Amino acid sequence: MHLPPELKPILEAIRHVGRPRLVGGGVRDWLLGKKSVDYDIEVGGANFDELQRVLTPWGATDIVGRSFGVIKLRRHGREYDFSLPRRESKTGAGHRGFAVQPDPLLSDADAAARRDFTINAIAYDPFTEEIIDPHDGQADLKKGILRHTSPAFSEDPLRVLRGFQLAARFDFQLAPATAEICRAISPTYTELPVERVWAEWEKWAVKSIKPSRGLDVLAETDWLKHFPEIAALRDTPQDPEWHPEGDVFKHTQHCLDALVKLPEWAEATPDRRRRLMLAVLAHDFGKPATTLKAERKGRERWISPGHEAAGGPPTESFLSRIGAPLELLPRVKPLVLHHLAHHHGTAEFSDSSVRRLARKLAPASMDDLIIVMRADHDGRPPLQSPDSLARIAALNEKAHELALQSNAPQPLILGRHLIALGHVPGPKFKSILDTAFEAQLDGAFTDEASGRGWLENYLREHPLHLG
């Protein structure tokens, strides 16, 4: 296992007081052939004071809690977690209802038994290069299985949401016995702090390689009911000619999986990934409330008129429910409300219509909307629509032509321009500036100089506007 060069002498120093092991996600990722970015070290055989004394000369240390036996070491911009083996016993409700007792004498097997899944219960000896796997996690890695390490799994409901995001990140499935435990503890979801719920949803949104697998886990564990905006998508019908893939839930799963296959996804920042993933997840939240049967093209079909607008309120409630940061809503909701903009209006996109669309999307971007549209299109396998793809491409081309792919148009004429013409600020400034911006969106002027000319002409034609 490759370790940062700076970590090796620290481990060598710890070796004089205890038994360091690499544990957790870093070992798991290494065994999966992925780059390890987290280095968590569990030190058996040492007490807390000995561990702290050895670590202090190597960098800034932060004692997370003596009772937890965890010390964070910051060195050269990287953070390492050092901990003592510990026993945990359930003392109350929720994720925090545990009594923790560090125990330096715990065996590797007993120390690993407190971990959630067997794939996270594998340790690595950095000196002998031995893989220590008392719960057979390597076999589950090879099979793509998430299996609970011990019956203590049921004591922490957060572990179900960890399974939700891990399944999506690695395209793994829950072991049947683990799914059964998750179903049994579904009522304990309400014990979880919303910030911990968001932490797992954020990992799903940013790191998934097959996000649909996470939704499968929620469904098979009876945890989908805790997210009613998603649960409502199940069994909401779609016309089979337009949506051969099935109901809205299945369509959404296909859209999410299509999103992570787009080339733009690989280059996206974590912030962009989470808003795109959540927008695609929510894009049809309005369908359960609007779906009905009506005649279209000579026969009865399932349709969902107005579902874009109807998706706004459930998007708000869902983001609040999972504890999403407040700044996400104005970046996700517009993408839901306008995800079918390429199907409205004429075949040609006018400069004015695209400027107005970009303005409605802000602070989301046209580039974001194009990606959501493409994921929506690709979420109907095996159906492809050359017409839809052409319209998405035309909208994208027009946005780039107008330099609106990343930013909405901003007003060129401001209050200072009225003041420069000798007018005193007052309540009528706003109506004039609003009119100027509408003219700008219509293409009446495209820069500040031509905007000043437009303003002077407007004021000559409307001399009474300022009193």
MARGU-335118 format. One record per residue (C-alpha): residue number from 1; residue in one letter; x, y, z. Coordinates in steps of 0.5 Angstrom, whole numbers, plus 500, padded with zeros to 3 digits. Layout:
<pts>
<NUM,A,<X,Y,Z>>
...
</pts>
This chain:
<pts>
<1,M,<500,500,500>>
<2,H,<503,507,498>>
<3,L,<504,511,504>>
<4,P,<506,519,504>>
<5,P,<513,519,505>>
<6,E,<512,524,511>>
<7,L,<507,519,514>>
<8,K,<513,513,515>>
<9,P,<517,516,520>>
<10,I,<511,518,524>>
<11,L,<509,511,524>>
<12,E,<516,509,526>>
<13,A,<516,513,532>>
<14,I,<509,510,534>>
<15,R,<512,503,533>>
<16,H,<516,504,539>>
<17,V,<510,505,544>>
<18,G,<504,501,540>>
<19,R,<502,497,534>>
<20,P,<500,502,528>>
<21,R,<495,499,523>>
<22,L,<492,503,517>>
<23,V,<485,502,518>>
<24,G,<478,504,514>>
<25,G,<476,507,508>>
<26,G,<484,508,506>>
<27,V,<485,501,506>>
<28,R,<479,499,502>>
<29,D,<480,504,497>>
<30,W,<487,501,496>>
<31,L,<484,494,495>>
<32,L,<479,496,490>>
<33,G,<485,499,486>>
<34,K,<483,506,488>>
<35,K,<487,512,490>>
<36,S,<487,512,498>>
<37,V,<486,519,500>>
<38,D,<484,518,507>>
<39,Y,<490,515,512>>
<40,D,<487,513,519>>
<41,I,<491,510,524>>
<42,E,<489,505,529>>
<43,V,<494,504,535>>
<44,G,<494,498,539>>
<45,G,<498,497,545>>
<46,A,<499,504,547>>
<47,N,<495,509,552>>
<48,F,<493,516,550>>
<49,D,<498,520,553>>
<50,E,<504,516,550>>
<51,L,<500,517,543>>
<52,Q,<500,524,544>>
<53,R,<507,525,547>>
<54,V,<509,521,540>>
<55,L,<505,525,535>>
<56,T,<506,532,538>>
<57,P,<513,534,535>>
<58,W,<511,532,528>>
<59,G,<506,537,527>>
<60,A,<499,541,530>>
<61,T,<495,536,534>>
<62,D,<488,537,535>>
<63,I,<485,532,541>>
<64,V,<478,530,538>>
<65,G,<476,527,545>>
<66,R,<480,524,550>>
<67,S,<474,519,552>>
<68,F,<474,517,544>>
<69,G,<482,516,544>>
<70,V,<482,520,537>>
<71,I,<488,525,536>>
<72,K,<488,529,529>>
<73,L,<495,531,526>>
<74,R,<496,536,521>>
<75,R,<502,536,517>>
<76,H,<504,540,511>>
<77,G,<497,541,509>>
<78,R,<495,534,510>>
<79,E,<491,531,516>>
<80,Y,<491,524,519>>
<81,D,<487,521,524>>
<82,F,<490,517,530>>
<83,S,<486,513,535>>
<84,L,<486,508,540>>
<85,P,<482,501,539>>
<86,R,<476,502,543>>
<87,R,<469,499,545>>
<88,E,<463,502,544>>
<89,S,<456,500,548>>
<90,K,<449,503,547>>
<91,T,<447,507,552>>
<92,G,<441,511,549>>
<93,A,<438,513,542>>
<94,G,<441,516,536>>
<95,H,<447,516,533>>
<96,R,<451,519,539>>
<97,G,<448,514,544>>
<98,F,<454,511,545>>
<99,A,<459,510,551>>
<100,V,<466,509,548>>
<101,Q,<472,506,552>>
<102,P,<479,506,549>>
<103,D,<482,499,550>>
<104,P,<489,499,548>>
<105,L,<489,491,549>>
<106,L,<483,490,544>>
<107,S,<485,484,539>>
<108,D,<485,486,531>>
<109,A,<479,482,531>>
<110,D,<475,485,536>>
<111,A,<477,492,534>>
<112,A,<475,491,527>>
<113,A,<468,489,530>>
<114,R,<465,496,531>>
<115,R,<466,498,524>>
<116,D,<460,498,520>>
<117,F,<461,494,514>>
<118,T,<466,488,513>>
<119,I,<469,492,507>>
<120,N,<471,498,512>>
<121,A,<474,493,517>>
<122,I,<480,491,514>>
<123,A,<487,493,517>>
<124,Y,<494,494,514>>
<125,D,<500,493,518>>
<126,P,<505,498,514>>
<127,F,<511,494,517>>
<128,T,<510,487,515>>
<129,E,<505,489,509>>
<130,E,<500,484,512>>
<131,I,<493,485,511>>
<132,I,<489,484,517>>
<133,D,<482,481,515>>
<134,P,<478,478,521>>
<135,H,<471,479,518>>
<136,D,<473,477,511>>
<137,G,<472,484,508>>
<138,Q,<476,482,502>>
<139,A,<471,477,499>>
<140,D,<466,482,500>>
<141,L,<470,487,496>>
<142,K,<471,482,490>>
<143,K,<463,480,490>>
<144,G,<461,487,491>>
<145,I,<457,486,497>>
<146,L,<456,491,503>>
<147,R,<455,486,509>>
<148,H,<455,488,516>>
<149,T,<461,486,521>>
<150,S,<457,485,527>>
<151,P,<450,485,530>>
<152,A,<452,492,533>>
<153,F,<450,495,526>>
<154,S,<443,495,529>>
<155,E,<445,500,534>>
<156,D,<447,506,529>>
<157,P,<442,508,524>>
<158,L,<447,512,521>>
<159,R,<450,506,518>>
<160,V,<444,505,513>>
<161,L,<445,512,510>>
<162,R,<453,510,510>>
<163,G,<450,503,506>>
<164,F,<446,508,501>>
<165,Q,<452,512,499>>
<166,L,<457,507,499>>
<167,A,<453,502,495>>
<168,A,<452,508,490>>
<169,R,<460,510,490>>
<170,F,<462,503,489>>
<171,D,<456,500,485>>
<172,F,<455,495,491>>
<173,Q,<449,491,493>>
<174,L,<447,490,500>>
<175,A,<447,483,503>>
<176,P,<440,480,505>>
<177,A,<441,479,512>>
<178,T,<444,486,512>>
<179,A,<438,489,509>>
<180,E,<433,485,514>>
<181,I,<437,489,519>>
<182,C,<436,496,516>>
<183,R,<429,494,515>>
<184,A,<428,493,522>>
<185,I,<431,499,525>>
<186,S,<428,504,520>>
<187,P,<423,507,525>>
<188,T,<430,510,528>>
<189,Y,<431,514,523>>
<190,T,<428,520,526>>
<191,E,<434,520,532>>
<192,L,<439,522,527>>
<193,P,<441,529,527>>
<194,V,<440,532,520>>
<195,E,<447,535,519>>
<196,R,<449,527,519>>
<197,V,<444,526,514>>
<198,W,<446,531,510>>
<199,A,<453,529,510>>
<200,E,<451,522,507>>
<201,W,<447,525,502>>
<202,E,<453,530,500>>
<203,K,<457,524,499>>
<204,W,<452,520,495>>
<205,A,<451,527,490>>
<206,V,<459,528,489>>
<207,K,<462,521,489>>
<208,S,<457,516,486>>
<209,I,<459,512,480>>
<210,K,<452,509,480>>
<211,P,<447,513,484>>
<212,S,<441,509,482>>
<213,R,<444,503,487>>
<214,G,<443,508,493>>
<215,L,<436,509,491>>
<216,D,<435,501,491>>
<217,V,<438,501,498>>
<218,L,<433,506,500>>
<219,A,<428,502,497>>
<220,E,<430,495,499>>
<221,T,<431,497,507>>
<222,D,<424,501,507>>
<223,W,<428,507,508>>
<224,L,<425,511,502>>
<225,K,<419,513,506>>
<226,H,<423,518,510>>
<227,F,<424,521,503>>
<228,P,<417,522,501>>
<229,E,<419,526,495>>
<230,I,<423,521,492>>
<231,A,<418,515,495>>
<232,A,<412,519,491>>
<233,L,<416,517,484>>
<234,R,<415,510,485>>
<235,D,<409,507,481>>
<236,T,<407,514,478>>
<237,P,<406,512,471>>
<238,Q,<409,514,465>>
<239,D,<407,513,457>>
<240,P,<410,507,455>>
<241,E,<411,510,448>>
<242,W,<415,516,451>>
<243,H,<418,512,457>>
<244,P,<419,505,456>>
<245,E,<424,504,462>>
<246,G,<418,504,467>>
<247,D,<415,509,472>>
<248,V,<418,516,474>>
<249,F,<422,513,480>>
<250,K,<426,508,475>>
<251,H,<426,514,470>>
<252,T,<430,518,475>>
<253,Q,<435,512,477>>
<254,H,<437,512,469>>
<255,C,<437,520,469>>
<256,L,<442,519,475>>
<257,D,<446,514,472>>
<258,A,<446,518,465>>
<259,L,<449,524,469>>
<260,V,<455,521,472>>
<261,K,<457,518,465>>
<262,L,<457,525,461>>
<263,P,<464,528,460>>
<264,E,<462,534,464>>
<265,W,<461,530,470>>
<266,A,<469,528,471>>
<267,E,<471,535,470>>
<268,A,<466,538,475>>
<269,T,<468,541,482>>
<270,P,<464,538,488>>
<271,D,<460,544,489>>
<272,R,<458,543,482>>
<273,R,<457,535,482>>
<274,R,<452,536,488>>
<275,R,<447,541,485>>
<276,L,<447,537,478>>
<277,M,<446,531,482>>
<278,L,<440,534,486>>
<279,A,<437,537,480>>
<280,V,<437,531,476>>
<281,L,<434,527,482>>
<282,A,<429,532,483>>
<283,H,<427,534,476>>
<284,D,<421,530,476>>
<285,F,<418,531,483>>
<286,G,<412,535,480>>
<287,K,<410,529,476>>
<288,P,<406,525,482>>
<289,A,<402,531,483>>
<290,T,<400,532,476>>
<291,T,<400,526,472>>
<292,L,<393,524,469>>
<293,K,<391,520,463>>
<294,A,<388,524,457>>
<295,E,<388,524,449>>
<296,R,<394,525,446>>
<297,K,<395,523,438>>
<298,G,<389,520,438>>
<299,R,<389,515,444>>
<300,E,<389,516,451>>
<301,R,<396,517,454>>
<302,W,<399,518,461>>
<303,I,<401,526,461>>
<304,S,<404,530,467>>
<305,P,<402,537,464>>
<306,G,<406,543,468>>
<307,H,<410,538,472>>
<308,E,<416,543,472>>
<309,A,<413,548,476>>
<310,A,<410,543,480>>
<311,G,<417,541,482>>
<312,G,<419,547,486>>
<313,P,<415,546,492>>
<314,P,<417,539,493>>
<315,T,<424,540,491>>
<316,E,<425,546,497>>
<317,S,<422,541,502>>
<318,F,<427,535,500>>
<319,L,<433,539,500>>
<320,S,<430,542,507>>
<321,R,<429,535,510>>
<322,I,<436,532,508>>
<323,G,<439,538,511>>
<324,A,<442,541,505>>
<325,P,<446,548,505>>
<326,L,<441,554,504>>
<327,E,<445,556,498>>
<328,L,<444,550,494>>
<329,L,<436,551,493>>
<330,P,<437,557,489>>
<331,R,<442,553,485>>
<332,V,<438,547,484>>
<333,K,<431,549,484>>
<334,P,<431,553,477>>
<335,L,<434,547,474>>
<336,V,<428,543,476>>
<337,L,<423,549,474>>
<338,H,<426,550,467>>
<339,H,<429,543,465>>
<340,L,<424,542,459>>
<341,A,<425,549,457>>
<342,H,<428,546,450>>
<343,H,<421,543,449>>
<344,H,<417,550,449>>
<345,G,<416,555,444>>
<346,T,<419,555,437>>
<347,A,<424,551,434>>
<348,E,<429,557,434>>
<349,F,<432,560,440>>
<350,S,<431,567,439>>
<351,D,<437,572,443>>
<352,S,<431,575,447>>
<353,S,<429,568,450>>
<354,V,<435,565,451>>
<355,R,<437,572,455>>
<356,R,<431,571,459>>
<357,L,<432,564,461>>
<358,A,<439,565,463>>
<359,R,<436,570,468>>
<360,K,<431,566,470>>
<361,L,<436,560,472>>
<362,A,<441,565,476>>
<363,P,<445,563,480>>
<364,A,<445,557,476>>
<365,S,<448,557,469>>
<366,M,<446,555,462>>
<367,D,<451,550,462>>
<368,D,<448,547,468>>
<369,L,<441,546,465>>
<370,I,<444,543,459>>
<371,I,<447,538,463>>
<372,V,<441,536,466>>
<373,M,<437,536,460>>
<374,R,<442,531,457>>
<375,A,<441,527,463>>
<376,D,<434,527,462>>
<377,H,<434,525,455>>
<378,D,<439,519,456>>
<379,G,<434,517,462>>
<380,R,<429,513,457>>
<381,P,<433,507,455>>
<382,P,<433,505,449>>
<383,L,<429,511,447>>
<384,Q,<433,516,443>>
<385,S,<430,523,441>>
<386,P,<434,526,435>>
<387,D,<430,532,435>>
<388,S,<431,533,443>>
<389,L,<438,532,442>>
<390,A,<438,537,436>>
<391,R,<434,542,441>>
<392,I,<439,542,447>>
<393,A,<445,543,442>>
<394,A,<441,549,439>>
<395,L,<440,552,446>>
<396,N,<447,550,448>>
<397,E,<450,554,441>>
<398,K,<446,560,442>>
<399,A,<448,560,450>>
<400,H,<455,560,448>>
<401,E,<454,565,442>>
<402,L,<451,570,447>>
<403,A,<457,568,452>>
<404,L,<451,566,457>>
<405,Q,<453,559,458>>
<406,S,<456,561,465>>
<407,N,<453,567,467>>
<408,A,<446,571,467>>
<409,P,<446,578,463>>
<410,Q,<447,583,468>>
<411,P,<444,590,467>>
<412,L,<448,595,463>>
<413,I,<444,601,465>>
<414,L,<444,603,473>>
<415,G,<442,609,477>>
<416,R,<449,612,476>>
<417,H,<447,613,469>>
<418,L,<440,617,471>>
<419,I,<444,621,476>>
<420,A,<449,623,471>>
<421,L,<444,626,466>>
<422,G,<442,630,472>>
<423,H,<436,626,475>>
<424,V,<435,626,483>>
<425,P,<434,619,485>>
<426,G,<427,617,487>>
<427,P,<422,612,487>>
<428,K,<421,612,479>>
<429,F,<428,610,478>>
<430,K,<426,603,479>>
<431,S,<421,603,473>>
<432,I,<426,606,468>>
<433,L,<431,601,470>>
<434,D,<427,595,469>>
<435,T,<425,598,463>>
<436,A,<432,599,461>>
<437,F,<434,592,463>>
<438,E,<428,589,459>>
<439,A,<430,593,453>>
<440,Q,<437,590,454>>
<441,L,<434,583,454>>
<442,D,<430,584,447>>
<443,G,<437,586,444>>
<444,A,<436,594,444>>
<445,F,<443,595,446>>
<446,T,<449,590,448>>
<447,D,<454,595,451>>
<448,E,<454,601,456>>
<449,A,<455,606,451>>
<450,S,<449,604,446>>
<451,G,<445,603,453>>
<452,R,<446,610,455>>
<453,G,<444,612,448>>
<454,W,<438,608,449>>
<455,L,<437,611,456>>
<456,E,<437,618,453>>
<457,N,<432,617,447>>
<458,Y,<427,614,452>>
<459,L,<428,620,457>>
<460,R,<426,624,451>>
<461,E,<420,620,449>>
<462,H,<418,619,456>>
<463,P,<419,626,460>>
<464,L,<414,625,465>>
<465,H,<417,619,468>>
<466,L,<421,623,473>>
<467,G,<416,628,475>>
</pts>
